[in-house]
Amino acid sequence: MRAPDFWFTPPDKPGLISTVLRPMGALYAHLTARRLRQPGYHASVPIICVGNINAGGTGKTPTTIALVQRLSAWGYDVHVVSRGYGGSLTGPVAVDPTTHRAAQTGDEPLLLSAFAPAWVSKDRAAGVRAAEGAGADVIILDDGFQNPSVHKNLSIVVVDAARGFGNGRVLPAGPLREPVATGLARADIVLSIGPPDAQARFDETWPVQKPHTTAHLAPLPTGMPWKGMRLFAFAGIGHPEKFFHTLRDLGADIVKAKSLADHQPLTPALMRRLEQDATAHRAQLVTTEKDAVRLPERFRMNVLTLPVRLQLDDWEPLDRCLADLGLGEAGPEGPAPKS
């Protein structure tokens, strides 16, 4: 499903539809707040939640990968626990990228399993216990900011700087799972993702009274000669246009761009239609890393992938938060650096 345009009107001009739906948003916010009052499981290791206030994609998966890589480089055994959205497994189960498919685990856990042990568990507390039992030093919750079943030691709210918090209203009147002030009151740090111009607009529209750091997504150098390549690009992520924009920045000639629903299954029938369309346009199919893990086996050799990685503009604010948990460059055998 595509997010309605009125979700992203200026906060001071939400429009008629949003105003009519606002009482339903107030009810949604009330139910979320009531659920969050429930006590959560206290793990024996630090729990870092990478979540958001917006519904839909904001960059949580790239943020999780960046955290995994940083903590792993410091010597920590990092595990990731995910609900496994779109997957059939209830768990808790350790994701095996050699045997599991996205239809079982969801696309995000399957992608994350290439970087760290990843667990799928509809019951997040059960997933955390499983990761603890497997020897995790640190556990990252992929999403779950509005889920009270696990106590978080550090909550990172990720936001797309270009879209911000939309019109500032709660579902269905706007794109939010809870009011901005309510969510940020529980957050430890805000991470906004986007180019400098988007960051400037975000700062002006949504001044954050919490520790705040910025980041952007950058293509991973693979040696692929993107410049001038005729491409048929498709993506089923939160904001496909960001993927298309990245390809254009690399000099690619996108002859057609197909936006799919977030997490949309890439069935053989759909892929055959995309393949035929690409052939008619004399173009090469290309997609995102997250979409690639959902590709049917037969199509994997015929579709290019553009991987991107999160680049933090300044790690210091987040490193200070990690140091407060006793996590630092000295790793599990030594003290964390002083903040």
C-alpha positions in Angstrom: 0.0 0.0 0.0 1.2 3.5 -0.8 1.2 6.1 1.9 -1.4 8.8 1.2 -0.1 12.2 0.2 -2.0 14.0 3.0 0.2 12.3 5.5 3.1 14.5 4.4 1.5 17.9 4.2 3.1 20.6 6.5 2.1 20.1 10.1 0.4 23.5 10.2 -1.7 22.6 7.1 -2.8 19.0 7.7 -5.9 19.2 5.4 -9.5 18.1 5.7 -9.1 14.4 5.5 -6.5 14.3 8.2 -8.7 16.6 10.4 -11.7 14.2 9.9 -9.5 11.2 10.9 -7.8 12.9 13.8 -10.2 11.3 16.5 -9.2 7.9 15.2 -5.6 8.9 15.5 -6.2 10.0 19.1 -7.7 6.5 19.9 -4.7 4.8 18.2 -2.3 6.9 20.3 -4.2 6.1 23.5 -4.1 2.3 22.8 -0.4 2.5 22.1 0.3 4.4 25.3 -1.8 1.9 27.3 0.1 -1.1 25.8 3.5 0.6 26.6 2.6 0.7 30.3 3.1 -3.1 30.5 6.4 -4.3 32.1 9.1 -5.8 29.9 11.7 -8.5 30.2 15.0 -7.3 31.6 17.8 -9.1 29.8 21.2 -9.8 31.3 23.0 -8.0 28.3 22.5 -4.6 26.8 19.4 -4.2 24.6 19.6 -1.6 21.8 16.4 -0.8 20.1 16.5 0.6 16.5 13.0 1.9 16.0 10.9 4.7 14.7 7.8 6.8 15.3 6.8 6.7 11.7 5.0 3.7 10.2 7.0 2.3 7.3 10.6 2.6 6.3 12.9 5.2 7.8 16.3 3.4 7.5 16.2 1.0 10.5 17.9 -1.9 8.6 20.9 0.2 7.4 21.2 1.6 10.9 21.2 -1.9 12.4 23.9 -3.0 10.0 26.1 0.0 10.9 25.7 -0.7 14.6 26.4 -4.4 14.1 29.6 -3.6 12.2 30.8 -1.1 14.7 30.2 -3.2 17.8 31.5 -6.4 16.1 34.7 -4.5 15.2 35.1 -3.7 18.9 35.0 -7.4 19.7 31.4 -7.8 20.9 29.2 -10.8 19.9 26.2 -9.0 18.5 22.9 -10.7 17.8 19.8 -9.2 16.2 16.2 -10.0 17.1 13.5 -9.3 14.7 9.7 -9.9 14.5 10.3 -11.2 11.0 7.6 -9.1 9.3 6.2 -10.9 6.3 7.6 -14.3 7.3 5.8 -17.4 8.3 8.1 -18.5 11.1 6.9 -17.7 14.7 10.2 -18.6 16.3 12.3 -18.0 18.1 14.6 -19.4 15.4 18.1 -18.6 14.3 18.1 -17.5 10.7 20.1 -19.7 8.4 20.8 -17.9 5.2 21.7 -21.2 3.5 18.3 -22.8 4.1 15.8 -20.2 5.0 13.9 -18.1 2.5 12.4 -14.6 2.9 8.9 -16.1 2.9 9.8 -17.9 6.1 11.9 -15.2 7.9 10.9 -11.9 6.3 13.4 -10.1 4.1 15.1 -7.9 6.8 16.2 -10.8 9.1 17.5 -12.7 6.1 19.5 -9.7 5.0 20.8 -9.0 8.5 21.9 -12.7 9.0 24.8 -11.9 6.6 26.2 -9.5 9.2 25.4 -11.1 12.6 23.4 -14.0 14.1 19.8 -13.0 13.5 16.7 -14.4 15.3 13.1 -14.3 14.2 10.6 -14.3 17.0 7.0 -13.0 17.0 7.5 -12.9 20.8 10.4 -10.5 21.1 11.1 -11.5 24.7 11.5 -15.1 23.7 13.8 -14.1 20.9 16.0 -12.1 23.3 16.2 -15.1 25.7 17.2 -17.3 22.8 20.0 -14.8 21.8 21.1 -14.6 25.4 21.3 -18.4 25.6 23.4 -18.4 22.4 26.0 -16.2 24.0 25.2 -12.7 22.8 27.1 -9.8 24.4 24.8 -7.2 22.9 21.3 -7.6 21.4 19.9 -5.2 18.8 16.1 -5.1 18.5 15.3 -4.5 14.8 12.1 -2.4 15.4 10.0 -2.8 18.5 10.1 0.8 19.9 6.4 0.6 20.5 6.6 -3.0 21.8 6.8 -3.2 25.6 7.8 -6.9 26.0 11.5 -6.2 26.3 13.1 -3.5 28.4 15.5 -1.3 26.3 18.8 0.0 27.6 19.2 2.3 24.6 16.4 3.4 22.1 17.4 5.0 18.8 14.6 6.7 16.9 15.4 6.7 13.2 13.7 9.2 10.9 13.9 10.0 7.2 15.1 13.6 7.2 13.2 14.4 3.9 9.8 13.3 5.3 10.4 14.1 8.9 7.4 13.2 11.0 5.0 14.0 8.2 2.0 16.1 9.2 2.7 15.2 12.8 -0.5 13.2 13.3 -1.1 9.6 14.3 -2.5 6.8 12.1 -4.7 7.0 10.2 -4.7 10.8 10.2 -0.9 10.8 9.7 2.1 8.5 9.4 2.9 8.2 13.1 2.5 5.3 15.5 2.4 7.7 18.4 2.7 11.5 18.9 6.1 12.9 18.3 6.5 14.3 21.9 5.4 11.0 23.4 7.8 8.9 21.4 10.8 11.2 21.8 10.3 11.3 25.5 11.3 7.6 25.6 14.1 7.9 23.0 17.7 8.3 24.0 18.9 9.6 20.7 17.5 10.6 17.3 19.2 9.6 14.0 18.0 11.5 11.0 19.0 10.1 7.6 19.3 12.2 4.4 21.3 14.7 2.5 22.3 18.1 4.0 19.4 20.0 2.5 16.9 17.5 3.9 18.6 17.6 7.3 18.3 21.4 7.3 14.6 21.3 6.6 14.1 18.6 9.3 16.0 20.7 11.9 13.8 23.7 11.0 10.5 21.8 11.1 11.2 19.4 13.9 13.7 20.8 16.4 14.7 17.8 18.5 15.4 18.3 22.2 17.3 15.0 22.5 20.8 14.0 21.5 20.7 14.0 17.7 23.1 12.8 15.0 22.8 12.7 11.2 23.7 10.2 8.6 23.3 9.5 4.9 23.1 6.4 2.7 26.0 5.9 0.3 26.4 3.2 -2.4 28.9 0.5 -1.6 31.7 0.4 -4.2 31.4 -2.9 -6.1 33.3 -2.1 -9.3 30.0 -2.1 -11.3 30.2 0.5 -14.1 26.8 2.1 -13.4 27.5 5.3 -15.5 25.5 5.2 -18.7 24.0 1.7 -18.0 20.4 1.3 -19.2 18.4 0.1 -16.2 15.0 -1.1 -15.3 14.9 -0.4 -11.6 12.4 -1.8 -9.2 12.1 -1.6 -5.4 9.7 -2.7 -2.7 11.0 -0.7 0.2 9.6 2.2 2.3 10.6 4.9 -0.2 11.6 3.4 -3.6 12.3 6.9 -5.0 15.5 7.2 -2.8 16.9 4.0 -4.5 16.1 5.4 -8.0 17.7 8.8 -7.1 20.9 7.0 -5.9 21.2 5.2 -9.3 20.7 8.4 -11.1 23.4 10.1 -9.0 25.7 7.3 -10.1 25.1 8.2 -13.8 22.8 5.3 -14.6 20.2 5.7 -17.4 16.9 4.5 -15.7 14.6 3.9 -18.6 11.9 2.7 -16.3 11.4 2.7 -12.5 8.8 0.5 -10.8 7.8 1.1 -7.3 6.4 -1.9 -5.4 4.7 -2.1 -2.0 7.1 -2.4 1.0 8.0 -6.1 1.5 5.9 -7.1 -1.6 6.4 -10.7 -2.5 8.4 -11.1 -5.7 6.5 -14.0 -7.2 7.7 -15.8 -10.3 4.7 -14.3 -12.2 5.6 -10.8 -11.2 9.3 -11.3 -12.0 8.5 -12.7 -15.5 6.5 -9.5 -16.2 9.3 -7.3 -15.0 11.8 -9.4 -17.0 9.7 -9.1 -20.2 9.3 -5.3 -19.7 13.0 -4.9 -19.2 13.8 -6.8 -22.3 11.3 -4.7 -24.3 13.2 -1.6 -23.1 16.6 -3.2 -23.7 17.4 -2.6 -20.1 19.0 -4.5 -17.2 17.0 -5.3 -14.1 18.3 -3.8 -10.9 17.0 -3.8 -7.3 17.9 -3.2 -3.7 19.7 -5.6 -1.3 16.5 -6.0 0.7 14.5 -6.8 -2.4 17.1 -9.2 -3.7 16.7 -11.6 -0.8 13.0 -12.1 -1.9 13.9 -12.9 -5.5 12.9 -16.4 -6.7 16.0 -18.6 -7.3 15.7 -18.6 -11.1 15.9 -14.8 -11.3 18.8 -14.1 -9.0 21.6 -14.4 -11.6 19.7 -12.0 -13.9 19.1 -9.1 -11.5 21.8 -6.6 -10.4 21.9 -5.4 -6.8 23.0 -1.9 -5.6 24.1 -2.2 -2.0 24.1 0.9 0.2 25.6 1.5 3.6 24.8 4.0 6.3 27.5 6.7 6.8 27.1 8.6 10.1 28.3 12.2 9.8 29.4 12.1 13.4 29.6 8.9 15.5 30.4 10.8 18.8 26.8 11.3 20.0 25.9 7.7 19.5 29.3 6.5 20.9 28.5 8.4 24.1 25.2 6.5 24.4 27.0 3.2 23.9 29.7 4.2 26.4 26.9 4.8 28.9 26.0 1.1 28.5 29.6 0.1 29.1 30.2 -0.6 25.4 33.3 0.9 23.8 36.2 0.4 21.5 38.1 -1.6 24.1 35.5 -4.3 23.7 34.1 -6.8 26.2 37.5 -7.3 27.8 38.2 -3.7 28.8 36.5 -0.5 30.0 34.5 1.7 27.7 36.1 5.0 26.6 35.2 8.0 28.7 32.6 10.2 27.2 
